[in-house]
Amino acid sequence: MEARATAKYVRVSSRKAKLVADEIRGKKVGEALAILQLTPNKAARVIEKVVLSAYANAENNHNLDTDTLYIDQIYANQGPTLKRYKAGPQGRAFPIRKRTSHITAVLKEQE
């Protein structure tokens, strides 16, 4: 049995979110949340919310034992990119890509 949660269209680059996700993959939920709280990164705040949501789903929807939960899968896929332009010298326009990501966390019980 597993519990999952997803945050879509998060305004953080998937490349930066993957660095944080790699740090907590396979760890127990309590240990992962402690790591996320001490990580000075915007992606860490978002991933913390996703993990807490999956934890609440496990507790309320799936009646899993919350003491034995660990992060089985966590991944950050690339979402759509917002394309904006910044004025440059001599009437030129420079593109700005505001990247988004979809972050998913899957929790499972240890046997």
FITI-629185 format. One line per field, with one value per residue: residue in one letter; chain; x, y, z of N, C-alpha, C in turn. Coordinates in Angstrom, 2 decimals. Layout:
FITI-629185
code = c(a, ...)
unit = c(A, ...)
nxx = c(X, ...)
nyy = c(Y, ...)
nzz = c(Z, ...)
caxx = c(X, ...)
cayy = c(Y, ...)
cazz = c(Z, ...)
cxx = c(X, ...)
cyy = c(Y, ...)
czz = c(Z, ...)
//
This chain:
FITI-629185
code = c(m, e, a, r, a, t, a, k, y, v, r, v, s, s, r, k, a, k, l, v, a, d, e, i, r, g, k, k, v, g, e, a, l, a, i, l, q, l, t, p, n, k, a, a, r, v, i, e, k, v, v, l, s, a, y, a, n, a, e, n, n, h, n, l, d, t, d, t, l, y, i, d, q, i, y, a, n, q, g, p, t, l, k, r, y, k, a, g, p, q, g, r, a, f, p, i, r, k, r, t, s, h, i, t, a, v, l, k, e, q, e)
unit = c(A, A, A, A, A, A, A, A, A, A, A, A, A, A, A, A, A, A, A, A, A, A, A, A, A, A, A, A, A, A, A, A, A, A, A, A, A, A, A, A, A, A, A, A, A, A, A, A, A, A, A, A, A, A, A, A, A, A, A, A, A, A, A, A, A, A, A, A, A, A, A, A, A, A, A, A, A, A, A, A, A, A, A, A, A, A, A, A, A, A, A, A, A, A, A, A, A, A, A, A, A, A, A, A, A, A, A, A, A, A, A)
nxx = c(0.85, 0.47, 0.97, 0.40, 1.32, 1.00, 2.39, 1.65, 2.77, 4.66, 6.57, 9.49, 12.61, 12.91, 15.32, 16.67, 14.96, 15.24, 17.75, 17.31, 15.36, 16.80, 18.30, 16.61, 15.41, 14.37, 14.63, 13.37, 10.23, 10.23, 12.97, 13.50, 11.90, 13.22, 15.67, 14.78, 13.82, 16.15, 17.42, 18.51, 16.73, 14.51, 13.10, 13.10, 11.18, 8.82, 8.89, 8.79, 6.14, 4.80, 5.60, 4.53, 1.82, 1.49, 2.01, -0.17, -2.19, -1.59, -2.12, -4.83, -6.40, -5.55, -5.05, -2.48, 0.39, 1.90, 4.38, 6.15, 6.58, 8.28, 10.11, 9.47, 9.47, 10.41, 10.09, 10.85, 9.42, 9.69, 7.71, 5.47, 7.06, 7.19, 7.35, 9.01, 10.02, 12.78, 13.72, 16.36, 19.49, 19.41, 16.87, 16.53, 15.32, 15.54, 15.18, 13.48, 13.24, 10.90, 10.85, 8.86, 7.73, 6.60, 6.04, 6.27, 5.57, 5.94, 4.93, 5.69, 5.02, 7.38, 8.31)
nyy = c(-1.18, 2.24, 5.79, 8.85, 12.15, 15.13, 18.09, 20.49, 22.56, 24.19, 27.01, 26.58, 25.52, 22.32, 21.08, 22.14, 21.30, 18.54, 18.11, 18.51, 16.57, 14.22, 14.09, 13.17, 10.81, 7.52, 7.74, 7.75, 9.30, 11.23, 11.82, 12.79, 15.12, 16.63, 17.08, 18.58, 20.90, 22.10, 22.72, 25.28, 26.33, 27.13, 25.13, 23.15, 23.97, 23.61, 20.87, 19.87, 20.49, 18.81, 16.26, 16.29, 16.39, 13.92, 12.31, 12.94, 11.96, 9.23, 8.68, 9.48, 8.68, 6.13, 4.64, 3.86, 2.74, 5.25, 5.39, 3.74, 4.68, 5.48, 7.33, 6.24, 6.84, 9.85, 12.52, 15.11, 16.40, 18.14, 20.99, 23.14, 25.90, 29.30, 31.90, 34.86, 38.26, 40.47, 43.85, 44.85, 46.43, 48.90, 48.39, 45.65, 42.37, 40.25, 36.85, 35.43, 32.61, 31.23, 28.66, 25.77, 23.07, 19.70, 18.08, 15.02, 12.80, 9.61, 7.54, 4.65, 1.78, 0.30, -3.10)
nzz = c(0.00, -0.72, -0.38, -2.00, -3.14, -5.06, -6.37, -8.66, -11.36, -10.03, -9.25, -9.57, -10.72, -12.24, -12.24, -10.03, -8.02, -8.17, -7.06, -4.34, -3.88, -4.29, -2.00, 0.04, -0.72, -0.03, 2.71, 6.14, 7.03, 9.11, 9.41, 6.84, 6.78, 8.70, 7.43, 5.26, 6.50, 7.30, 5.00, 2.98, 0.68, -1.95, -3.21, -1.29, 0.58, -0.87, -1.47, 1.09, 1.80, 0.01, 0.88, 3.47, 2.79, 1.49, 3.66, 5.33, 3.67, 3.78, 6.43, 6.84, 4.57, 3.74, 5.99, 6.98, 8.89, 10.51, 11.72, 10.44, 7.91, 4.87, 2.37, -0.64, -3.43, -5.00, -7.10, -9.48, -12.14, -15.27, -15.85, -17.74, -19.42, -18.66, -20.88, -21.10, -21.86, -21.77, -21.94, -24.01, -24.98, -27.62, -28.69, -28.65, -27.63, -24.87, -24.11, -21.30, -19.38, -17.35, -15.41, -14.58, -12.44, -11.77, -8.84, -7.20, -4.53, -3.09, -0.56, 1.42, 3.52, 5.72, 5.78)
caxx = c(0.00, 1.26, 0.27, 1.13, 0.86, 1.63, 2.25, 1.86, 3.03, 5.40, 7.52, 10.88, 13.18, 12.94, 16.73, 16.98, 14.14, 15.79, 18.88, 16.75, 14.66, 17.80, 18.80, 15.69, 14.85, 14.70, 14.73, 12.11, 9.56, 10.70, 14.33, 13.42, 11.37, 14.28, 16.63, 14.17, 13.71, 17.48, 17.96, 18.17, 16.42, 13.08, 12.53, 12.94, 9.90, 7.75, 8.97, 8.32, 4.68, 4.34, 5.82, 3.52, 0.54, 1.48, 1.94, -1.56, -2.96, -1.33, -2.76, -6.28, -7.10, -5.12, -4.88, -1.17, 1.10, 2.74, 5.72, 7.03, 6.57, 9.51, 9.91, 9.82, 9.80, 10.17, 10.68, 10.43, 9.41, 9.61, 6.40, 5.55, 7.92, 6.62, 8.31, 8.90, 11.10, 13.32, 14.24, 17.81, 19.95, 19.14, 15.59, 16.52, 14.59, 16.22, 14.19, 13.60, 12.44, 10.50, 10.57, 7.99, 7.93, 5.59, 6.76, 5.46, 6.18, 5.24, 5.35, 5.31, 5.33, 8.45, 7.82)
cayy = c(0.00, 3.46, 7.07, 9.78, 13.54, 15.82, 19.55, 20.78, 23.93, 24.89, 27.93, 26.30, 24.70, 20.90, 20.73, 22.49, 20.47, 17.19, 18.07, 18.37, 15.29, 13.14, 14.06, 12.53, 9.57, 6.33, 8.02, 7.77, 10.59, 12.18, 12.22, 13.59, 16.44, 17.35, 17.51, 19.63, 22.14, 22.70, 22.98, 26.66, 26.25, 27.32, 23.82, 22.38, 24.35, 23.00, 19.42, 19.60, 20.50, 17.62, 15.11, 16.37, 16.05, 12.48, 11.74, 13.08, 11.02, 7.88, 8.57, 9.67, 8.00, 4.74, 4.03, 3.24, 2.98, 6.42, 5.25, 2.95, 5.23, 6.01, 7.91, 5.24, 7.56, 11.29, 13.01, 16.43, 16.45, 19.49, 21.46, 24.12, 27.05, 30.61, 32.65, 36.30, 38.96, 41.62, 44.81, 44.92, 47.67, 49.15, 47.84, 44.19, 41.70, 39.07, 35.93, 34.93, 31.39, 30.97, 27.23, 25.19, 21.63, 18.89, 17.32, 13.91, 12.00, 8.34, 6.96, 3.27, 1.22, -0.69, -4.37)
cazz = c(0.00, -0.82, -0.37, -2.85, -3.24, -6.18, -6.52, -10.08, -11.81, -8.98, -9.87, -9.25, -11.78, -11.88, -12.01, -8.65, -7.14, -8.18, -6.14, -3.00, -3.82, -4.18, -0.63, 0.99, -1.27, 0.73, 4.15, 6.90, 6.85, 10.13, 9.06, 5.62, 7.12, 9.41, 6.42, 4.45, 7.27, 7.43, 3.67, 2.60, -0.74, -2.20, -3.56, -0.05, 1.18, -1.66, -1.30, 2.45, 1.75, -0.71, 1.76, 4.54, 2.20, 1.30, 5.02, 5.75, 2.86, 4.30, 7.74, 6.80, 3.48, 3.54, 7.31, 7.09, 10.14, 10.22, 12.30, 9.57, 6.55, 4.31, 1.04, -1.64, -4.66, -5.05, -8.34, -9.95, -13.59, -15.82, -16.26, -18.83, -19.19, -18.96, -21.68, -20.94, -22.55, -21.07, -22.89, -24.12, -25.61, -29.03, -29.10, -28.67, -26.55, -24.37, -23.53, -19.92, -19.22, -15.97, -15.47, -13.56, -12.28, -11.10, -7.81, -6.69, -3.47, -2.83, 0.73, 1.64, 4.84, 5.77, 6.31)
cxx = c(0.89, 0.36, 1.10, 0.51, 1.65, 1.36, 2.58, 2.07, 3.71, 6.47, 8.93, 11.38, 13.25, 14.37, 17.15, 16.19, 14.69, 16.96, 18.40, 16.08, 15.64, 18.31, 17.92, 15.11, 15.32, 14.76, 13.36, 11.55, 10.07, 12.09, 14.34, 12.92, 12.41, 15.32, 16.07, 14.07, 15.05, 18.12, 17.54, 17.91, 14.92, 12.40, 12.29, 11.61, 8.74, 7.72, 8.51, 6.79, 4.14, 4.49, 4.80, 2.14, 0.42, 1.37, 0.50, -2.47, -2.80, -2.09, -4.29, -7.00, -6.78, -4.91, -3.57, -0.55, 2.12, 4.15, 6.68, 7.08, 7.96, 9.21, 10.42, 10.25, 9.55, 10.85, 10.07, 10.56, 9.24, 8.18, 6.53, 6.42, 7.19, 7.68, 8.02, 10.09, 11.49, 13.92, 15.76, 18.21, 19.59, 17.89, 15.53, 15.69, 15.36, 15.21, 14.52, 12.69, 12.17, 10.02, 9.67, 8.26, 6.72, 6.34, 5.81, 6.25, 5.29, 5.81, 4.86, 5.65, 6.51, 7.91, 8.70)
cyy = c(1.24, 4.68, 8.04, 11.16, 14.20, 17.31, 19.87, 22.27, 24.78, 25.75, 27.75, 25.36, 23.23, 20.45, 21.02, 21.63, 19.05, 17.05, 17.85, 17.01, 14.12, 12.99, 13.22, 11.21, 8.38, 6.52, 7.92, 9.19, 11.63, 12.71, 13.12, 15.00, 17.27, 17.88, 18.68, 20.96, 22.85, 23.01, 24.38, 26.77, 26.42, 25.99, 22.98, 22.70, 23.65, 21.49, 19.02, 19.56, 19.25, 16.38, 15.12, 16.01, 14.54, 11.76, 11.80, 12.14, 9.59, 7.66, 8.56, 8.82, 6.51, 3.98, 3.25, 3.59, 4.09, 6.31, 4.54, 3.49, 5.72, 6.52, 6.91, 5.90, 9.04, 11.80, 14.35, 16.44, 17.88, 19.80, 22.45, 25.31, 28.33, 31.42, 34.13, 36.95, 40.19, 42.56, 44.84, 46.22, 47.71, 48.44, 46.32, 43.65, 40.45, 38.14, 35.57, 33.73, 31.17, 29.53, 26.79, 23.70, 21.01, 17.98, 16.27, 13.15, 10.78, 7.76, 5.53, 2.87, 0.26, -1.97, -4.89)
czz = c(0.00, -0.75, -1.19, -2.80, -4.36, -6.09, -7.96, -10.30, -10.74, -9.65, -9.33, -10.33, -11.34, -11.60, -10.57, -7.67, -7.07, -7.23, -4.70, -2.84, -3.65, -2.75, 0.30, 0.49, -0.45, 2.24, 4.82, 6.86, 7.86, 9.82, 7.83, 5.91, 7.86, 8.42, 5.62, 5.20, 7.38, 6.08, 3.22, 1.11, -0.92, -2.50, -2.32, 0.62, 0.45, -1.46, 0.10, 2.49, 1.07, 0.17, 2.90, 4.02, 1.98, 2.64, 5.54, 4.96, 3.38, 5.59, 7.62, 5.75, 3.39, 4.85, 7.44, 8.44, 9.90, 10.78, 11.36, 8.14, 6.14, 2.90, 0.01, -2.95, -4.43, -6.30, -8.71, -11.46, -14.06, -16.24, -17.40, -18.43, -19.57, -19.71, -21.56, -21.66, -21.76, -22.12, -22.84, -24.80, -27.09, -29.53, -29.16, -27.51, -26.16, -23.72, -22.09, -19.82, -17.74, -15.92, -14.32, -13.48, -11.59, -10.13, -7.23, -5.63, -3.23, -1.54, 0.82, 3.06, 4.73, 6.36, 7.43)
//
